[in-house]
């Protein structure tokens, strides 16, 4: 069992009575139900946040076997919420606000037997930007800026899902890139969270952030993404950059890198990009 946080478990076991039995929940990895008509979805759900009869037990990496003490001889309500690494950081974990929790009734079980749980989740009633454009099947959602030596292009050699993805490369001739979303986006109200989801594979480090009102002089870097030889899914929390600036503002996503910072050339590959709020 790999336990990330244990808040209530000690309290629950300290309340044990003779008539109570300890049993185990064997929580497997989450499966995901795709949005209808959108087949290229991927997730990186790493944790299960477990609540038992309204009491928070803890957050556990999946799969995990979790000891549970049935507090009463009756059906017990278990809620499992899908958790992610915010901004891809292992030390910054949270319940992803746009995925549904999985609830079920746990009956009193033989303490020598595990109750195997296969949780399922899907998107809540969220809104999306770039849902279709971010697949890159019909074109490119990015364009180069005046500060870029190279251009983003769609290709079919390195693809996560589907048939195409976006690539941006730097080398000794084209030694820097700065790209920005062709379309901007805005908000009618104030969302609680704004996340950028994407799959990426990269041989160079690159920076990502937002541009306000189409003005490249008014850009804010959010984070740096580091090399990865394998495709990864990342959930980037843009809430603090976007929500305070929503009134009278439009936004674009930008990315940039150069060969000088990386000491060598390489390519960034992007797929399945979307803003969720």
PyMOL commands that set and color helices and strands:
alter all, ss='L'
color gray80, all
select helices_A, chain A and resi 9-14+133-135+216-218+239-245+259-262
alter helices_A, ss='H'
color red, helices_A
select strands_A, chain A and resi 3-6+22-27+31-32+47-52+55-61+64-69+76-85+93-95+102-106+114-117+120-121+128-129+142-144+153-155+165-170+176-181+195-202+206-212+219-225+228-237+251-258+266-276
alter strands_A, ss='S'
color yellow, strands_A
deselect
rebuild
show_as cartoon
